Amino acid sequence: MLNATAEDQRRADARVPILMRFPARHKGVMCAPFVGPVSLARWLVEGQIGQVACGGENYDGARVCRYEWVRGLYEECVAAGVRFAFLETGNAFEKDGRTYHFASKQEQRRQAWRSGLRHEGKPIVWDLRYPIGVPVPPEELYVPRYRCDRRAECESRIICNGCGSCGGDAERLVAEFEQGLGREGAEP
């Protein structure tokens, strides 16, 4: 998936037309940090964009991400049948005139999931081929591995290609890694 970033409309207007000129089969737009309203409707109807993801800004001094921006982009994607993922609220998230502050990335992700603003969209079909044009056989294709206890509520689920830890089970993953190396109990 070849993505362009579009934090606000000015950047969308500058970057998405460049993305559309690329001969890539799978294109997406990432609105992060989402710091201003963005409309992608005029490009979504062309059918070249397969997914859109967005998320608020993080860290000290983060600018606010507004629910109505996320909702508007979600509605455009639903209307066009494009996959949409709201990944995180960011540190400052405004809804119904009230600003919420979420310092924890996990809480930001949890709140994004609870919003329900996600859409599977049309299936994305990957027709992978070797440079000579021969299809890559199924046994050579990447198979996603999910080692996440919270997969059912993962905000990135619909755009995920497998995960390392999904923010929470790092100790277990280190133990699995150590076992794979035959070094149980060794220092990481």
C-alpha positions in Angstrom: 0.0 0.0 0.0 1.5 3.3 -1.1 0.3 6.0 1.2 0.3 9.8 1.2 0.0 11.8 4.4 -2.7 14.5 4.7 -2.8 16.2 8.1 -5.2 18.8 6.9 -6.9 19.9 3.6 -4.0 22.0 2.4 -1.7 19.0 2.6 -4.3 16.7 1.0 -4.7 19.1 -1.9 -0.9 19.1 -2.4 -0.1 15.5 -1.8 -3.1 13.3 -3.0 -2.9 14.5 -6.6 0.8 13.3 -6.6 -0.3 10.0 -5.1 -2.9 9.6 -7.8 -0.3 10.0 -10.6 1.8 7.0 -9.3 1.1 3.7 -11.2 0.8 1.8 -7.8 -2.1 -0.5 -7.7 -2.8 -0.1 -4.0 -3.0 3.4 -2.6 -4.0 4.9 0.7 -4.1 8.1 2.6 -3.0 8.6 6.2 -4.4 11.6 8.0 -2.1 11.8 10.9 -1.5 13.8 12.9 -5.1 14.8 12.0 -4.9 18.5 12.8 -7.6 20.0 10.4 -10.6 18.8 8.5 -9.9 16.8 5.3 -12.2 15.9 2.5 -11.1 13.2 0.1 -14.4 12.7 -1.6 -13.2 13.9 -5.1 -10.4 11.3 -5.1 -12.3 8.5 -3.4 -14.9 8.4 -6.2 -12.0 7.7 -8.7 -11.6 4.2 -7.1 -7.8 4.4 -6.8 -7.7 4.8 -3.0 -8.2 1.5 -1.1 -7.9 2.7 2.5 -7.8 5.7 4.7 -6.5 5.8 8.2 -6.5 8.7 10.7 -5.4 9.5 14.2 -4.8 12.5 16.4 -1.5 14.2 17.4 0.5 13.0 20.3 3.0 14.4 22.8 3.3 17.6 24.7 1.6 20.5 22.9 -0.5 18.3 20.7 -3.1 20.0 18.7 -6.7 18.9 19.1 -8.3 16.3 16.8 -12.1 16.9 16.4 -14.7 14.1 16.3 -16.5 15.8 13.4 -13.4 15.7 11.2 -13.0 11.9 11.8 -16.8 11.4 11.3 -16.8 13.3 8.1 -13.9 11.4 6.6 -15.5 8.1 7.8 -18.8 9.0 6.1 -16.9 9.8 2.8 -15.1 6.4 3.0 -18.4 4.5 3.7 -20.1 6.2 0.7 -17.2 5.3 -1.6 -16.8 1.7 -0.2 -13.2 2.5 1.0 -11.6 0.9 4.0 -11.4 3.3 7.0 -9.6 3.0 10.3 -9.7 5.6 13.1 -6.5 4.6 14.9 -6.2 6.9 17.9 -7.7 10.1 19.3 -4.4 11.7 20.1 -3.6 13.5 23.3 -6.4 16.1 22.8 -9.7 15.0 21.4 -12.8 17.2 21.1 -16.4 15.9 20.8 -19.6 17.8 21.3 -17.7 20.9 22.5 -15.8 19.1 25.2 -12.1 18.4 25.0 -10.7 15.2 26.4 -7.1 14.6 27.3 -5.6 11.1 26.9 -2.0 10.7 27.8 -1.8 7.0 27.3 -1.6 5.7 23.7 -3.6 2.6 24.8 -6.4 4.8 26.1 -6.3 6.9 22.8 -6.6 3.6 20.9 -9.4 2.3 23.1 -11.4 5.5 22.7 -10.9 5.3 18.9 -12.2 1.7 18.9 -15.2 2.7 21.1 -16.2 5.4 18.6 -17.2 2.7 16.1 -15.7 4.7 13.2 -14.2 1.9 11.1 -15.3 0.4 7.9 -14.1 -2.7 6.1 -14.7 -1.3 2.6 -14.3 -3.2 -0.6 -11.9 -6.2 -0.3 -8.3 -5.3 -1.3 -7.0 -8.1 -3.6 -3.2 -8.4 -3.7 -2.1 -9.9 -7.1 1.5 -10.4 -6.3 3.8 -11.4 -9.1 7.5 -11.8 -9.7 9.2 -9.2 -11.9 8.8 -11.6 -14.9 5.0 -11.6 -14.4 4.6 -15.0 -12.9 2.2 -15.1 -9.8 3.8 -15.7 -6.5 2.6 -19.1 -5.2 0.4 -19.1 -2.1 3.0 -20.9 0.0 5.5 -18.1 -0.6 3.1 -15.3 0.4 3.4 -13.6 3.8 0.9 -14.9 6.4 0.0 -12.4 9.1 0.6 -13.6 12.7 -1.5 -12.1 15.5 -0.1 -12.5 19.0 -2.4 -10.0 20.5 -4.8 -10.7 23.4 -6.9 -7.7 22.4 -7.2 -8.4 18.7 -11.0 -8.3 18.8 -10.9 -4.7 19.9 -7.8 -3.6 18.1 -8.4 -0.2 16.3 -5.8 -1.2 13.6 -7.3 -4.6 12.9 -8.8 -3.8 9.5 -5.5 -2.5 8.2 -3.1 -4.7 10.2 -0.6 -7.1 8.6 0.2 -8.9 11.9 1.6 -7.5 15.1 4.5 -7.7 17.4 2.8 -6.9 20.7 -0.1 -4.5 20.2 1.1 -2.6 23.2 0.9 -4.8 26.2 2.4 -8.2 26.1 6.1 -7.4 25.6 7.3 -9.6 28.4 5.6 -12.7 26.8 7.1 -11.8 23.4 10.6 -11.5 24.9 10.1 -14.9 26.4 8.9 -16.4 23.1 11.9 -14.8 21.4 14.3 -16.2 23.9 12.8 -19.6 23.6 13.2 -19.4 19.8 16.9 -18.7 20.3 17.2 -21.5 22.9 18.1 -19.0 25.5 15.4 -19.3 28.1 15.9 -16.8 30.9 18.7 -15.0 29.1 19.0 -11.2 29.3 17.3 -9.5 26.4 
